[in-house]
């Protein structure tokens, strides 16, 4: 077993402690021998009294026995630790010897590789000379190719310029087309709800069946036609159309399929409910939402006028189509 540096340090520290203990035991042995000498050959410490001499002799003998026993124990322990420490050093020496032999072997291999590398370097030098000659030939071909590439590059630049001009003309054409589409888009198409959209509006508003509503309208055919579309969808949803409150809208009125409708001078589609009309407000929100979903902008307003006149209806103001 090869000890680590920490193990060797620990063994050395233990060995030192046991050696110190052995020195202490040796000192106790010397002290015990001195006590026996005093008891047997002098009158010191006892005053010549025989009884005290015997006691000193007995105590010294007991101390001597104990000190010798402890010294023997310390000796055995120090011998054991010394043996382990020496064995560890021997193992390290053997390991170092093996590593040295391996290093010698590796050195021989490295030397062989160095010789091979030298040989390969000579071959590489020959190949390099051949490569230099080939490089000269390649340089000549490269110069010819460079001249041809320059000619091709000029042709490519010319082609790119022509492509850029064509792209510019295309962009102009696309811009003119977009302008034309914009002009076409400016041709106002009438607002309308096709049959499918009417059914969709009616299905979304059927939960508010019985809701009272009234119309205001801008006096042009497009607005009146759109009013008819909305009226048709609300009838399917079983809403109840009523006459608008007196004083709401302008002085003129237009007759529609559902009766006379006051005119307004306004733009866009707007819904009006009283702020405290908790029945009409959810219906107005639902109507605005479904119309906006179909691409028809719709504004919802809280009318203090309706509140002041106690009108509990939803007023639908169909203004002029937004430009």
N, C-alpha and C positions, 0 to 999 in steps of 0.2 A: 504493500500500500504506500503510495506517494502522498506525503502530507503537503498541504498548502502552506503558504507563508503564515497565515493566521494560526494554523495548527502548530507549526514549529515555534512561533512566538509563545503560544499558550504552554507548550511543553517546557520551554526554557524558563518561563516564569514559575511554573510548578516545581521544577527542579531546584530553582534558587530558593524557594520557600522551604522545601524539605532539607536542603543543605543547611539553611539557617537553623532549622529545628534540630538538626544533628549537632551543630555547634553548641546549641543551648544544652542539649543532653550531655555532651562531653564536659561542659562546664559544671553541670550538676554532679557528674561522676567525680570530677576533681574536688568539688566541695565536700562530697560524701567521704572521700579518702582523707581529706584534711581533717574532717570531724573525727574519724577513727584514730588518726594520728594523735590528735589532741587528747582524746579519751584514753589512749593507751600509754603515751609517753610523756605527757606533760600534765600540769595541774591547772592550766589556763582554762577559763570558762567554767570550771567545776570547783575551784578552790581546794582541790585535793580530796573532796568528799567522794567516797567510793560509790555511793548510790547515784550521784549525778554523773559520774564517769560512765556507769553502766547505761544510764538513760541516753547519754550522748552517743555512746558506742552503738546502741540499738537503733537510735534514730538515723545515725549515719549509715548503718548497714541497710536499713530499709530504703533510704534515699538512693544508696548505691544500686540496689537491686532494680528499683523503678527506673532510674536514670539509664542503667544498662539496657533494660528492656526497651525503653523508648528509643535509645540510640540505635539499637538493633533494627527496630521498625523503620526508623528514618533511613538507615543504611540500605535496607531492602528496597524501600521506595525510591531512593535516589538511584540505586543500581538499575531498577526497572525503567525509570524515566530516561536515564542515560542510554540504556540499550535501545529504547524506542527512538530516541533522537538520533543516535548513531545509525540505526537501521534506516531511518528516513533519509539521512544524508547519503547513505550507501545507495539507496534506491534512486535518489536524484543523480548521483554520479553515474549509475548504470544508464539511466534515461538520457543523460547528457552525452554519454559515450555513443549510444544508439543514434542520437540526433547528429553527432559528428560524423558517424559512418554514413548516414543517409545524405548528409551534406556533401561528403566526398563523392558519393555515387552521383548525386545531382550535378556536381561540378563536372564529372566526366561526361555526363549526358549533354550538359550545356556546351562543353568544349566541342563535342561531335556536331552539335547543332550549329555552332559558330563556323566550323569548317564547311558544313553544308551551305550555310548562308553565304560564305565567301564564294563558293562555287556558283551558287545561284546568282550572286551579284555579277560575276563574270558573264554568265549567260544573259543576264538582264542588260549588261552594257552592250553586248553584241546586238541584242534585240533593239536597243535604243538607237544604235547606229543605223540599223535597217529602217527604223521608224523615222529617223531624221531624213533619210533619202526619200522614203515614201511621203513624208510631210512636204518636201520640196515639190514633188510631183503634184501632190494635192493642192499646194498653194497656187500652182499654175492653173490647175483646173478651177480653183476657187475664184481666181481673178477673172477668168472667162465667165464663170457663173455669176459673179458680181456685176459684170457689165450687162449680162442678159437680165439680171434681177433689176438693175436700175432702169432698163428699158421697160420691163414689166411694171415697175413701180410707177413710172410716168403714165403708162396706160391705165393703171388702176386709179391714179389720182384723177385722170381725165374722166374715167368712168364714174368715180365717186361724185365729181362735180356735176356730171350729167344727171346722176341719180338725185343729187341734192336739188338741182333745178326742177327735176320732175316731181320730187316730193313737195317742193314749194308750190308748184302749179297745182298739185293734188290738194294741198292744204287750202289754197285759195278756192279751189272748186268745192271742197267740203264746207268751207266757210260760207260760200255763196248758197250752197244747198241748205245749210243750217239757217241762213237768213231767210231763204225761201220757205222752209218749214215753219219758221217763226211767223212769217207773214201769213202762212196758211192757218197757223194756230190762232192768229189774231181774229180770224173769221169766227165770230161767236156762234157756237152751237147752242140751241135752246136747252135749258135745264129740263130733265125729264126723268121719270121713273118707269122703266119697262115693266111688263107684267110680272116677271120674276122678282124684280126689286120691290114691287108693290106687295107681293105675297110675303117677302122677307120682312118688310116694314110691319105689315099686319101681324105676322107671327110674333115679332118682338114686342108689339104693343097690345096684344090681346089680353094681357094680364091687367090692363087698365080699362077694360070694357066699361062703357057708360060715362067716360070722361067727357065733359062739356068743352067744346072748343069753338072759336070763331076766327074768321079770316079778315085780314086787311090786304090790299093788293095795289101794286103799281099798275097804272093804266096803259099797259102795252100787251100785245098778244102773247109774247113769251112768258111773262109773269102770270097771266091769266091761265095759260095752258099748264104751267107748272102747278098752279093752285089746284087745277082739276086732278092732276096726278096724285097730289098729297091727299085731297079729299077722298079719292077713290080708295087709297090704301087705308085711311082711317075708318071709312065705312066698313071695309072688310074686317077691321079690328073691333067693330061695333062701338066706335066712339060716337058721341052725340054732337052734331053740328047745331049751333044756336046763333041767333043774331048777335052781333057785337053790341056792347053797351052804347047807349046814345052819347054822343060827344067824343067817341073814339074814332080817329081817322079824319080824313078831309071832308069837305062839303059835298064832293061828288060821290057817286056810287055806281058800281058796275054790276049788271045782272049776270050771274053765273048759273050753272045748273042747280046749285043749292040755294039760290036766292040772291038778294042784293048785297054787295060787298063794298064797304067804304074804301076809298082810294087813299094811298099814301105817297109821299114823295121821298122815298128812301131807297137804299141800295142793300142788296143781300137778303138772306133769309134770317128772320129773328123771331124768337119766342118770348112772350111776356106772360108772367104770372105774378100774383100778389105775393109779397114776402111771407105773409102768414097763411097762405093757402097750402097746407101740408098735403092735400090730395093731388093738386095739380103739379106741384114741383117735381115729384118723382116721375110723373108721366112726361113732363117737359124734358127732363134729363134723359129719359129713355129715347124720346123722339129725336133729340139733338144727337145722341150717340149713334143711332142707326142710320140717320141721314149722313152724318160725317163719315161713317164707315163706307157708305156708297159713293163717297167723293163729293158730297154736297156740303159746303161750309154752312154752319148754322150757329147762331149766337143765342145764348139764353140770358134774359134780363129779368130782374125783379122790379115790378112796376108799383110805385107808390100811388099812382093814379088809380089802378085797379083796387088797391087796398082801401083807398079813401072812398071809393064808390061801392065798396062791398061786392065787387065782381069776382065770383069764384069760378073763373073759366080760364082756359089756356088760349091766348090770342096768338095766332100765327100770322106774322106780317111778311107777305111775299113781296119784297122790294125788287127794284130793277136788278138785273143780273150784273154782277161785278165785272168791270171791264178787264 
